[in-house]
């Protein structure tokens, strides 16, 4: 059997229907422990795509698991912003740069930020 190359979202039950409607596989997690278990099951099952984890849950994962996920390239695991707070433009740029650096393996700058 060939590994999966899909997008999987791990989020609270109130958010999963929208992701399913958008075509993503969505797994429900109401606690940090449920989210950690879902992510570990996906990785252990050979998931090779993208795993997006609801940021308020992922930010509370244990440090060892967070570090493992940050370094993972297959699957790529990203935090899914909650959308509850307004992110400053500089933070948004830093987040995008970090995602690009992980995806491409190269540091990309935007304009004058590194001068």
PyMOL commands that set and color helices and strands:
alter all, ss='L'
color gray80, all
select helices_A, chain A and resi 13-21+32-44+55-58+63-71+89-104
alter helices_A, ss='H'
color red, helices_A
select strands_A, chain A and resi 7-11+25-28+50-54+76-80
alter strands_A, ss='S'
color yellow, strands_A
deselect
rebuild
show_as cartoon
